[in-house]
Amino acid sequence: MPTVHFRGRELDCEEGMILRDVLLEAGESPHNGTSNYLNCRGHATCGTCAVEVDGEVGEPTSDERRRLQMPPHDPDAGLRLACQTAVYGDVSVEKHDGFWGQKVNR
């Protein structure tokens, strides 16, 4: 059973679950501020659930790749959309600042 590490918590989930669903079921959110309310509800159109993921996850979907190529996102930032990311093993997830979580500080 995979474990998602997010904001100091360990969240167990079934293999293949979508990261956004794992977080929401645990009372967490892949969104910042008002994007908790103003988001596409998992359809990969808004990009507000962008997170940094380290671990065993599925390949990006075509919808995810398309959205992350549009501003304010940078396709080279290495972010994933939580609503499109399937969890297959233990992962660490970090939500960055900004409405879309796009402010990656490197």
Secondary structure, DSSP 8 states (H G I E B T S, - for coil): --EEEETTEEEE--TT-BHHHHHHHTT--S--GGGGTSS-SSSSSS-TTEEEEEEEE----HHHHHHHTSTT--TTS-EEETTT-BEEEEEEEE--BSTTS-B---
